[in-house]
Amino acid sequence: METKKLYTVIIFSENIAGLLNQITIIFTRRQLNIETLSVSPSAIAGIHKFTITTFSTEDTIDKVVKQIDKRVDILKAYYNTDEDLVYQEIALYKLSTDAFIKMGTSEEMIRRYDAKVLFMNETCVVLEKTGHYEETQQLFKELSDSIGVLQFIRSGRIAITKSKVERLSDMLAEMEKKMTKANE
């Protein structure tokens, strides 16, 4: 039996209403839970990039991506493992100012975790930590255990491939080459 591991699915499309729902239905039908989801404009004007993480077997994720890729509104969909990507998440931690100051080791903790203070007033301090899930979770645990965390939020994964260009760029170049040949 194939073991499940974390895959990052990257999807390129135009920004079309209802497309996210169509994509999530494909995951739901395969009983896959979306761990993180991030959508933003890509480097190509007018094209949006969906970055989705999920635990799956390679066989299942391959089928999901092929099914997504067949949709008319999708320009390109593919999946990667962590080894193929440069990726990060961002986490925000809201803490009591009094507790943060009384902690005494706050400066050392900020340096150790390479975090930064985004906001501070008489009632609260907001820290930011950028990194991988394990790093942001470790800071959350340490703060929770020592002074308590009032609020916590972590973004979805943002990722780019380690290859020179995105697969969408390759696909668009190939399409342009075919169009040029067809017009000759």
GROMACS elastic network, one bead per residue, 0.5 to 0.9 nm:
[ bonds ]
;  ai    aj funct       b0    kb
    2    57     6  0.61035   500
    2    58     6  0.79682   500
    2    59     6  0.85188   500
    3    56     6  0.77955   500
    3    57     6  0.60063   500
    3    58     6  0.86740   500
    4    55     6  0.57102   500
    4    58     6  0.76998   500
    5    54     6  0.80336   500
    5    55     6  0.50443   500
    5    56     6  0.55946   500
    5    57     6  0.64509   500
    5    58     6  0.81505   500
    5    81     6  0.85041   500
    6    53     6  0.66547   500
    6    54     6  0.55777   500
    6    56     6  0.65198   500
    6    57     6  0.86323   500
    6    81     6  0.69000   500
    6    82     6  0.77783   500
    7    52     6  0.82018   500
    7    53     6  0.55990   500
    7    54     6  0.55819   500
    7    55     6  0.61532   500
    7    56     6  0.69562   500
    7    57     6  0.87176   500
    7    58     6  0.83557   500
    7    61     6  0.77012   500
    7    79     6  0.64717   500
    7    80     6  0.58085   500
    7    81     6  0.51365   500
    7    82     6  0.72639   500
    8    51     6  0.67108   500
    8    52     6  0.55967   500
    8    54     6  0.67217   500
    8    55     6  0.89309   500
    8    78     6  0.84886   500
    8    79     6  0.54922   500
    8    80     6  0.52394   500
    8    81     6  0.61821   500
    8    82     6  0.74446   500
    8    85     6  0.87851   500
    8   157     6  0.86529   500
    8   159     6  0.83859   500
    9    50     6  0.78173   500
    9    51     6  0.58147   500
    9    52     6  0.50442   500
    9    53     6  0.61292   500
    9    54     6  0.79724   500
    9    61     6  0.84376   500
    9    65     6  0.74175   500
    9    77     6  0.71356   500
    9    78     6  0.57731   500
    9    80     6  0.64524   500
    9    81     6  0.89184   500
   10    49     6  0.67999   500
   10    50     6  0.56115   500
   10    52     6  0.64905   500
   10    53     6  0.88433   500
   10    65     6  0.89490   500
   10    76     6  0.82139   500
   10    77     6  0.56906   500
   10    78     6  0.55479   500
   10    79     6  0.60230   500
   10    80     6  0.79606   500
   10   159     6  0.85902   500
   11    48     6  0.81348   500
   11    49     6  0.56544   500
   11    51     6  0.66733   500
   11    52     6  0.83524   500
   11    65     6  0.87139   500
   11    68     6  0.82883   500
   11    69     6  0.81125   500
   11    74     6  0.72161   500
   11    75     6  0.76437   500
   11    76     6  0.58030   500
   11    78     6  0.65963   500
   11    79     6  0.86323   500
   12    42     6  0.80736   500
   12    47     6  0.65002   500
   12    48     6  0.56629   500
   12    50     6  0.64318   500
   12    74     6  0.61921   500
   12    75     6  0.54259   500
   12    76     6  0.52468   500
   12    77     6  0.63160   500
   12   168     6  0.72731   500
   13    16     6  0.78032   500
   13    19     6  0.88353   500
   13    46     6  0.85654   500
   13    47     6  0.55353   500
   13    48     6  0.54414   500
   13    49     6  0.67557   500
   13    50     6  0.82343   500
   13    73     6  0.62763   500
   13    75     6  0.50828   500
   13    76     6  0.71428   500
   13    77     6  0.88605   500
   14    46     6  0.61397   500
   14    48     6  0.56584   500
   14    49     6  0.86416   500
   14    73     6  0.71862   500
   14    74     6  0.75907   500
   14    75     6  0.78471   500
   15    19     6  0.80424   500
   15    41     6  0.85059   500
   15    46     6  0.74471   500
   15    47     6  0.68103   500
   15    48     6  0.59363   500
   16    19     6  0.57849   500
   16    20     6  0.84368   500
   16    73     6  0.77573   500
   17    20     6  0.76365   500
   17    21     6  0.87830   500
   18    21     6  0.53575   500
   18    22     6  0.65765   500
   18    23     6  0.89546   500
   19    22     6  0.50668   500
   19    23     6  0.62799   500
   19    24     6  0.87112   500
   19    73     6  0.76573   500
   19    74     6  0.87201   500
   20    23     6  0.50785   500
   20    24     6  0.61647   500
   20    25     6  0.86261   500
   20    50     6  0.87519   500
   21    24     6  0.51933   500
   21    25     6  0.62114   500
   21    26     6  0.88937   500
   22    25     6  0.53105   500
   22    26     6  0.67697   500
   22    68     6  0.86865   500
   23    26     6  0.53936   500
   23    27     6  0.68665   500
   23    28     6  0.89618   500
   23    68     6  0.66542   500
   24    27     6  0.51305   500
   24    28     6  0.61760   500
   24    29     6  0.87036   500
   24    34     6  0.80915   500
   25    29     6  0.61220   500
   25    30     6  0.87327   500
   26    29     6  0.53218   500
   26    30     6  0.66638   500
   26    31     6  0.89112   500
   26    32     6  0.87318   500
   26    64     6  0.66811   500
   26    67     6  0.75956   500
   26    68     6  0.73115   500
   27    30     6  0.53500   500
   27    31     6  0.63686   500
   27    32     6  0.51213   500
   27    33     6  0.69700   500
   27    34     6  0.74730   500
   27    54     6  0.89703   500
   27    64     6  0.69297   500
   28    32     6  0.57038   500
   28    33     6  0.70824   500
   28    34     6  0.87791   500
   29    32     6  0.76139   500
   30    33     6  0.89760   500
   30    60     6  0.76555   500
   30    64     6  0.76774   500
   32    54     6  0.67552   500
   32    55     6  0.71462   500
   32    56     6  0.70234   500
   33    53     6  0.87523   500
   33    54     6  0.61024   500
   33    55     6  0.73367   500
   33    56     6  0.89811   500
   34    37     6  0.70501   500
   34    52     6  0.67019   500
   34    53     6  0.59694   500
   34    54     6  0.50082   500
   34    55     6  0.79748   500
   35    52     6  0.73499   500
   35    53     6  0.53467   500
   35    54     6  0.52427   500
   35    55     6  0.76951   500
   35   156     6  0.81393   500
   36    51     6  0.78618   500
   36    52     6  0.56147   500
   36    53     6  0.52102   500
   36    54     6  0.73770   500
   36   155     6  0.77234   500
   36   157     6  0.61772   500
   37    50     6  0.71704   500
   37    51     6  0.57118   500
   37    53     6  0.66985   500
   37   155     6  0.82596   500
   37   156     6  0.50629   500
   37   157     6  0.68094   500
   37   158     6  0.86288   500
   38    49     6  0.80929   500
   38    50     6  0.57790   500
   38    51     6  0.51100   500
   38    52     6  0.65564   500
   38   155     6  0.77432   500
   38   156     6  0.52444   500
   38   157     6  0.64333   500
   38   158     6  0.66060   500
   39    48     6  0.69172   500
   39    49     6  0.56486   500
   39    51     6  0.63117   500
   39    52     6  0.86670   500
   39   156     6  0.89649   500
   39   158     6  0.87353   500
   40    47     6  0.88337   500
   40    48     6  0.55618   500
   40    49     6  0.55018   500
   40    50     6  0.67724   500
   40    51     6  0.86887   500
   41    44     6  0.77519   500
   41    45     6  0.76017   500
   41    46     6  0.72801   500
   41    47     6  0.60396   500
   41    49     6  0.58947   500
   41    50     6  0.87861   500
   42    45     6  0.70270   500
   42    46     6  0.79185   500
   42    47     6  0.57477   500
   42    48     6  0.51234   500
   42    49     6  0.53894   500
   43    46     6  0.89520   500
   43    47     6  0.77641   500
   43    48     6  0.85727   500
   43    49     6  0.89455   500
   44    47     6  0.56376   500
   44    48     6  0.80830   500
   44   169     6  0.85683   500
   45    48     6  0.83795   500
   47    75     6  0.87760   500
   51   156     6  0.80469   500
   51   157     6  0.68845   500
   51   158     6  0.65269   500
   51   159     6  0.71314   500
   52   156     6  0.79567   500
   52   157     6  0.74945   500
   52   158     6  0.88727   500
   53   156     6  0.84027   500
   53   157     6  0.74764   500
   54    61     6  0.86883   500
   55    61     6  0.87324   500
   56    59     6  0.82049   500
   56    60     6  0.63844   500
   56    61     6  0.60568   500
   57    60     6  0.53570   500
   57    61     6  0.62254   500
   57    62     6  0.84994   500
   58    61     6  0.52105   500
   58    62     6  0.59180   500
   58    63     6  0.85973   500
   59    62     6  0.52352   500
   59    63     6  0.64317   500
   59    64     6  0.88464   500
   60    63     6  0.51759   500
   60    64     6  0.62464   500
   60    65     6  0.87011   500
   61    65     6  0.60779   500
   61    66     6  0.84814   500
   61    79     6  0.75506   500
   62    65     6  0.52841   500
   62    66     6  0.61738   500
   62    67     6  0.86079   500
   62    78     6  0.82368   500
   62    79     6  0.75933   500
   63    66     6  0.51340   500
   63    67     6  0.61194   500
   63    68     6  0.86347   500
   64    67     6  0.51134   500
   64    68     6  0.61998   500
   64    69     6  0.85419   500
   65    68     6  0.50186   500
   65    69     6  0.59310   500
   65    70     6  0.86228   500
   65    77     6  0.60011   500
   65    78     6  0.58655   500
   65    79     6  0.69712   500
   66    70     6  0.63203   500
   66    77     6  0.75239   500
   66    78     6  0.79313   500
   67    70     6  0.53490   500
   67    71     6  0.71002   500
   68    71     6  0.55993   500
   68    74     6  0.71555   500
   68    76     6  0.85007   500
   68    77     6  0.66141   500
   68    78     6  0.89482   500
   69    72     6  0.80907   500
   69    73     6  0.88453   500
   69    74     6  0.59505   500
   69    75     6  0.72495   500
   69    76     6  0.57516   500
   69    77     6  0.51068   500
   69    78     6  0.78082   500
   70    73     6  0.86630   500
   70    74     6  0.72791   500
   70    76     6  0.87909   500
   70    77     6  0.89277   500
   71    74     6  0.54711   500
   71    75     6  0.84548   500
   72    75     6  0.77708   500
   74    77     6  0.71817   500
   75   168     6  0.75065   500
   75   171     6  0.87311   500
   75   172     6  0.89947   500
   76   167     6  0.78295   500
   76   168     6  0.60995   500
   76   171     6  0.79123   500
   77   167     6  0.88223   500
   77   168     6  0.84642   500
   78   167     6  0.82794   500
   80    83     6  0.78474   500
   80    84     6  0.59981   500
   80    85     6  0.72316   500
   80   161     6  0.83615   500
   81    84     6  0.56610   500
   81    85     6  0.71093   500
   82    85     6  0.53831   500
   82    86     6  0.76462   500
   82    87     6  0.79591   500
   83    86     6  0.81135   500
   83   162     6  0.86493   500
   84   160     6  0.86819   500
   84   161     6  0.59449   500
   84   162     6  0.58436   500
   84   163     6  0.78933   500
   85   159     6  0.62521   500
   85   160     6  0.56553   500
   85   162     6  0.53268   500
   85   163     6  0.84377   500
   86   158     6  0.85065   500
   86   159     6  0.56333   500
   86   160     6  0.54869   500
   86   161     6  0.61482   500
   86   162     6  0.63266   500
   87   131     6  0.81707   500
   87   132     6  0.74080   500
   87   157     6  0.65780   500
   87   158     6  0.55618   500
   87   160     6  0.64969   500
   87   161     6  0.85295   500
   88   130     6  0.66400   500
   88   131     6  0.50971   500
   88   132     6  0.53654   500
   88   133     6  0.79692   500
   88   156     6  0.85714   500
   88   157     6  0.57841   500
   88   158     6  0.56347   500
   88   159     6  0.66595   500
   89   129     6  0.83919   500
   89   130     6  0.57340   500
   89   131     6  0.54665   500
   89   132     6  0.58284   500
   89   133     6  0.67370   500
   89   136     6  0.80594   500
   89   154     6  0.68865   500
   89   155     6  0.56211   500
   89   156     6  0.61262   500
   89   157     6  0.50316   500
   89   158     6  0.63861   500
   89   159     6  0.89787   500
   90   128     6  0.70369   500
   90   129     6  0.58146   500
   90   131     6  0.64471   500
   90   132     6  0.82438   500
   90   133     6  0.87657   500
   90   136     6  0.76510   500
   90   153     6  0.83917   500
   90   154     6  0.57002   500
   90   155     6  0.53777   500
   90   156     6  0.78876   500
   90   157     6  0.82202   500
   91   127     6  0.81497   500
   91   128     6  0.57149   500
   91   129     6  0.52399   500
   91   130     6  0.62901   500
   91   131     6  0.82787   500
   91   136     6  0.62590   500
   91   137     6  0.87105   500
   91   140     6  0.89474   500
   91   152     6  0.72811   500
   91   153     6  0.56290   500
   91   155     6  0.63229   500
   92   118     6  0.88369   500
   92   126     6  0.65709   500
   92   127     6  0.56218   500
   92   129     6  0.65844   500
   92   130     6  0.89057   500
   92   136     6  0.89523   500
   92   151     6  0.80388   500
   92   152     6  0.57300   500
   92   153     6  0.54063   500
   92   154     6  0.64735   500
   92   155     6  0.87856   500
   93   125     6  0.79882   500
   93   126     6  0.54422   500
   93   127     6  0.51085   500
   93   128     6  0.65636   500
   93   129     6  0.83165   500
   93   140     6  0.74867   500
   93   143     6  0.87272   500
   93   149     6  0.66341   500
   93   150     6  0.75718   500
   93   151     6  0.59556   500
   93   153     6  0.69023   500
   93   154     6  0.89167   500
   94   124     6  0.65408   500
   94   125     6  0.56957   500
   94   127     6  0.65948   500
   94   149     6  0.60574   500
   94   150     6  0.53441   500
   94   152     6  0.63251   500
   95    98     6  0.86953   500
   95    99     6  0.74434   500
   95   100     6  0.66595   500
   95   123     6  0.85160   500
   95   124     6  0.54831   500
   95   125     6  0.51476   500
   95   126     6  0.63074   500
   95   127     6  0.80052   500
   95   143     6  0.85153   500
   95   147     6  0.79203   500
   95   148     6  0.70531   500
   95   149     6  0.52328   500
   95   150     6  0.53745   500
   95   151     6  0.72394   500
   96    99     6  0.52800   500
   96   100     6  0.60236   500
   96   101     6  0.86138   500
   96   122     6  0.86489   500
   96   123     6  0.59763   500
   96   125     6  0.62141   500
   96   126     6  0.89211   500
   96   147     6  0.81616   500
   96   148     6  0.81278   500
   96   149     6  0.77129   500
   96   150     6  0.70383   500
   97   100     6  0.50126   500
   97   101     6  0.60939   500
   97   102     6  0.84857   500
   97   120     6  0.74033   500
   97   121     6  0.72001   500
   97   122     6  0.61873   500
   97   123     6  0.53165   500
   97   125     6  0.54264   500
   98   101     6  0.53114   500
   98   102     6  0.60699   500
   98   103     6  0.85226   500
   98   122     6  0.78945   500
   98   123     6  0.73403   500
   98   124     6  0.79552   500
   99   102     6  0.50931   500
   99   103     6  0.60076   500
   99   147     6  0.59263   500
   99   148     6  0.82609   500
  100   103     6  0.52329   500
  100   104     6  0.76243   500
  100   105     6  0.87111   500
  100   106     6  0.66023   500
  100   124     6  0.85839   500
  100   125     6  0.75492   500
  100   147     6  0.70111   500
  101   104     6  0.61366   500
  101   105     6  0.85056   500
  101   106     6  0.71222   500
  102   105     6  0.85185   500
  102   106     6  0.86749   500
  103   106     6  0.61907   500
  103   146     6  0.78294   500
  103   147     6  0.71969   500
  104   107     6  0.78149   500
  104   108     6  0.87496   500
  105   108     6  0.53272   500
  105   109     6  0.61191   500
  105   110     6  0.86752   500
  106   109     6  0.50385   500
  106   110     6  0.60944   500
  106   111     6  0.86376   500
  107   110     6  0.51628   500
  107   111     6  0.63056   500
  107   112     6  0.85990   500
  108   111     6  0.52212   500
  108   112     6  0.60397   500
  108   113     6  0.86436   500
  109   112     6  0.50089   500
  109   113     6  0.61085   500
  109   114     6  0.81878   500
  109   115     6  0.81295   500
  109   139     6  0.86543   500
  110   113     6  0.54172   500
  110   114     6  0.57143   500
  110   116     6  0.63893   500
  110   117     6  0.82006   500
  110   127     6  0.85056   500
  110   129     6  0.89953   500
  111   115     6  0.65660   500
  111   116     6  0.82839   500
  112   115     6  0.78484   500
  113   116     6  0.88671   500
  113   129     6  0.73843   500
  113   135     6  0.77723   500
  113   136     6  0.85665   500
  113   139     6  0.70905   500
  114   129     6  0.69385   500
  114   130     6  0.81388   500
  115   127     6  0.66053   500
  115   128     6  0.55516   500
  115   130     6  0.72593   500
  116   126     6  0.85832   500
  116   127     6  0.55742   500
  116   128     6  0.53359   500
  116   129     6  0.67402   500
  117   120     6  0.72686   500
  117   125     6  0.71699   500
  117   126     6  0.59837   500
  117   128     6  0.63473   500
  118   125     6  0.77172   500
  118   126     6  0.55393   500
  118   127     6  0.56243   500
  118   128     6  0.63805   500
  119   124     6  0.79435   500
  119   125     6  0.56735   500
  119   126     6  0.50880   500
  119   127     6  0.72763   500
  120   123     6  0.78438   500
  120   124     6  0.58737   500
  120   126     6  0.63984   500
  120   127     6  0.89054   500
  121   124     6  0.56442   500
  121   125     6  0.65641   500
  122   125     6  0.83392   500
  124   150     6  0.87832   500
  129   135     6  0.83317   500
  129   136     6  0.62760   500
  129   139     6  0.82626   500
  130   135     6  0.83042   500
  130   136     6  0.71052   500
  131   134     6  0.80779   500
  131   135     6  0.59894   500
  131   136     6  0.63216   500
  132   135     6  0.54232   500
  132   136     6  0.64581   500
  132   137     6  0.85933   500
  132   157     6  0.85206   500
  133   136     6  0.53528   500
  133   137     6  0.59393   500
  133   138     6  0.84503   500
  133   154     6  0.86582   500
  133   157     6  0.87112   500
  134   137     6  0.51030   500
  134   138     6  0.59870   500
  134   139     6  0.87564   500
  135   138     6  0.51319   500
  135   139     6  0.64839   500
  135   140     6  0.87208   500
  136   139     6  0.53387   500
  136   140     6  0.62998   500
  136   141     6  0.87814   500
  136   154     6  0.80495   500
  137   141     6  0.61651   500
  137   142     6  0.86423   500
  138   141     6  0.51284   500
  138   142     6  0.62276   500
  138   143     6  0.86398   500
  139   142     6  0.51112   500
  139   143     6  0.60855   500
  139   144     6  0.83970   500
  140   143     6  0.52510   500
  140   144     6  0.59297   500
  140   145     6  0.84756   500
  140   148     6  0.89808   500
  140   149     6  0.75994   500
  140   152     6  0.79505   500
  141   144     6  0.50435   500
  141   145     6  0.59995   500
  141   146     6  0.85047   500
  142   145     6  0.52237   500
  142   146     6  0.61157   500
  142   147     6  0.84740   500
  142   148     6  0.87994   500
  143   146     6  0.51905   500
  143   147     6  0.56968   500
  143   148     6  0.57732   500
  143   149     6  0.63517   500
  144   147     6  0.58851   500
  144   149     6  0.53186   500
  144   150     6  0.89459   500
  145   148     6  0.62742   500
  145   149     6  0.88246   500
  149   152     6  0.68927   500
  155   158     6  0.84160   500
  160   163     6  0.85896   500
  160   166     6  0.78525   500
  161   164     6  0.78328   500
  161   165     6  0.76554   500
  161   166     6  0.66918   500
  161   167     6  0.88615   500
  162   165     6  0.82552   500
  162   166     6  0.89228   500
  163   166     6  0.70941   500
  163   167     6  0.88024   500
  165   168     6  0.81266   500
  165   169     6  0.63680   500
  165   170     6  0.73574   500
  166   169     6  0.53717   500
  166   170     6  0.68983   500
  166   171     6  0.89614   500
  167   170     6  0.51024   500
  167   171     6  0.62613   500
  167   172     6  0.86775   500
  168   172     6  0.60593   500
  168   173     6  0.85026   500
  169   172     6  0.51394   500
  169   173     6  0.61124   500
  169   174     6  0.85792   500
  170   173     6  0.51788   500
  170   174     6  0.62183   500
  170   175     6  0.86894   500
  171   174     6  0.51083   500
  171   175     6  0.62159   500
  171   176     6  0.86549   500
  172   175     6  0.50150   500
  172   176     6  0.61204   500
  172   177     6  0.85789   500
  173   176     6  0.50765   500
  173   177     6  0.61870   500
  173   178     6  0.87245   500
  174   177     6  0.50732   500
  174   178     6  0.63170   500
  174   179     6  0.86898   500
  175   178     6  0.51265   500
  175   179     6  0.61839   500
  175   180     6  0.86289   500
  176   179     6  0.50235   500
  176   180     6  0.61323   500
  176   181     6  0.86491   500
  177   180     6  0.51421   500
  177   181     6  0.63009   500
  177   182     6  0.86499   500
  178   181     6  0.51122   500
  178   182     6  0.60887   500
  178   183     6  0.86242   500
  179   182     6  0.50254   500
  179   183     6  0.61680   500
  179   184     6  0.87576   500
  180   183     6  0.51965   500
  180   184     6  0.63951   500
  181   184     6  0.52857   500
